[in-house]
């Protein structure tokens, strides 16, 4: 992420929508920002045949800045995108209605866009899915995503069931809490480790199995270990599950190809 990059994926899982609404804001907190940082979905492809295209651009930065992300804040709004390709456009509307039937019970500020691509932009396989993101007053983004069963694999899923399942996954992510959602835990820890030789702190929800294994890789390759402190909410606090406060001193990695002006 230290170099200006433009590339296209010909086959991708629709996780790109989740990265667009959660990983990009996280990167900005570490100093990777500017007009050149964006992810564009040029074509939307679904498994198994794919056919999607994604354009990612990133500005050049010399180093990461240390962060102190310890206050997630309360949820203020929920946004989302219901997408469909090579199926009826009504599928996306059915997904939106079913997801809102659950989320409307908790917060009024909800808007879910519909994205139906046709022709050459719709990839080579039919399918649909939903991406949801909850934003807090402190700028934390917690996301969830569910896509339909790939064509010819397993039992088909109804749009109503998919919408409800995604809404429940988002509520689970909110309960887990932290300043970074479970999908981007490893990304946040990587940037903390590569940052300047200063202390960085980030509050996370329960560590995912992938994050635990990623911490082992950081220890093996960089000889950097994190201080892990368990944070238990008080009995009168409605702040979800147990959290962990991750602390480390950055390795001081810098981009040697970036000249100092």
N, C-alpha and C positions, 0 to 999 in steps of 0.2 A: 504494500500500500504506500510505499515511499516514492513510487515512480508514477508518471502519467501513463495510464493504461487505457487502451481501448481494445476490447476483444468481444467476440461473439461466440456464444455457446449454441451449437446446433441441437443438442439434446439437453434438456434440463428438467428437473422436477420443479413443481410450481412453488417451491420454497422461496424462490426469488421474490415473490410478493411480500413474504414475511421479512426477508432481509431488507427490503426497501423501506419498510416502515419502522423497523427496530434497530438494525445494524447501522444504518446511515446516521441517525441521531446520536448513537453511541460513539461512532467514529468522530463526530464533531466535538464531543466532550474531551477527547484526547488531543485535540488540535488539528485533526485532519478535516479541514473545512474549506469553504470557498465555493464559488459558482461552478467549478468543474467537478464537484463531487455529486454524482447521481447514478441511478440505475434506471434504464429505460427498457421496458418490455416491447420489443419490436414485433415479435410474433409469439403467440402463446401455444406451446406444445404440451401434449398430455402423453403419459405412458400408454402403451409400450412403444409406439413408433416415434414419439417426440415431434421434432419439426419446429421447435421454438427458437427464438433468437433474443438474446439479451445484450444490451450495450452498457458497459460499466466504465465510467471515467473517474479518475481520481487525481487531484493536484499533487505536486511534489512537496514534501515536507522533510525537513532535516531531522527532526526528532519528535518524540511524543512528549507531551507535558504530563506531569503527575496530576492525579485527581483525588478528590475526597467525596465520594458518593455514598452518603450515609443516611440520607433522609428521602425515602421514595415519595412521600406525599400521598394525598388522597386522590382517588380517581375523579376526574372532572368531565371526561367525555370518552365515547367509544366511536371509532370509525372502522370501516371495513370495505372490502371489495368482494362481490360475488361474481365469479367469472364462469363462462361457458363457451365451449367450442364444438362445432359440428353436432350440436343438439339444438332443440328448440330454445329460443331466447327466454321463454317463460320459465325455464329451469332456474335461472338466476333470481327471478322474482319470487319463486316459491322458496328458495333458500333464504332470501331476505326476510320474508314473512315469518318463517319458522324460527329464525335466530332472534328476531325482535320479540317474539312471543315470550322468550325467557329473559332477555336483557332489559326489556321495558319495566320489569318489576324492580329494578335496582337503580336505574339512572335515566333521566329523560333525554339527555343530550346524546342521541345516537343517530348516526347517518351511515348507511351502507350503500355504496355505489354498485351499479351493475355494469359489467364489462363483457359484451358478447362480440367475439371476433369472427369474421366470415372470410371465406375465400382463402387466398394465399397466406393470410395472417393467422389462420386457425390451426396450423400444424397438420399432422397426419393421423391423429386419433381423436375420437370423440371423448368428451368428459366435461366435468364441472367441479367447482370447488369454492371455498370461502376462506378469506383471510380477515381476521379481526384484530384490532389493536386498541388497548386501553391506555389513555394518556393521563398522567397525574399532574397536579398543580406545580410540581417541581421538575417537570420535564422528563419523567421516566416513562418508557414505553414498554408495555407488556403485551405480547402477541400470541396468537394461536392460529392454526391453519389445518383444514381438512380438505382432502380431495377425493373424488369418486374412485371407485374400484376400476383399475385398468381394464380395457376391453378384452374379454375372453379370459379374465383371471378372477376367480372367486365369484361370490354372489353380488349382484348389482345392488346399489344403495339408492334409496329414494332421496330427492332433494330436501324434503322435510326432515328426514332423519339426519342428514348431513349438517343442515343448519343448526339443529338442536345440539348435535354432538360438538360442533365447533364452539357454540356459545358456552357449553358446559366446560370445555377445555379452557376457554378464556377465563371463566370464573375460577377454575382450578389454578390457573397461572396467577390470578390476582391474589388468591389465598396464599400461594407460595410466597409471593411478594418479592421484596428486594428492589434494588435500583437497576437491576438487569434481569431480563427474563431468562428462562432456562435454556433457550436456544442460543443465546449470545454470551453465556457465562464464560466459555473458553476464550472467546474473542476479547472480552474485557480483561481477563487474567493475562492474556498474551500481551496486550498493550501496556498493562501495568508493569509487566516484567521487562519489556523493551524500553520503557520510559527512562527519563533522566534519573540520575542517581539521587533520588529523593523518595520520601515515603508516599505511597499511594494506598488509599483505603477504599474498599467497595463493599457495600452490604448486599449479600445475595440470599436468595431463598435456599431451600435444601439442594445440595449439590447433586447434579445428575451423574449417572455412572460414567458418561463420556467426560464430564469435567474432572472427575476423580482420576481417570486414566490420563487426562491431559496434564494434570498437576504432576503426575509421575514423570511424564516426558520432559516437562520444564526442569524438574530436579535432575534428570539424567543428562540433558543436553546443555543446560545453562548453570547448573549447580546453584539454583536459586530456590529457596523454600519459602512458602507463605506462612504467616502466622494466622491461625484459624481460631476465632473466638465465637463461641455459640451465644446467640442472643435470644433469650426467651421473652416473649411479650408478657406483660403483667396480666393478672386475672381480669382486671377491669378494662384492659385495652383490647380493642377489636382490630388487631393488626395481622390476622391470619396465623400461619404456622410459624415454626421456629426458623430463625435466620442465622446466617453465619457472616461474621465480619472478616473479610480477607485483607491482610496487610502485607506489603512487601516493599523492598527498596529496589528501584529499577536498576537494570544492568548498564544503563547509559549508552544504549545502542544509538548510533547516528548514521544517517545516510551520507556516505563519503562522496557521492556523486553530486550532492547539492552544495553549490558554492556559497560562501558567506559573503553577503554584500555589506 
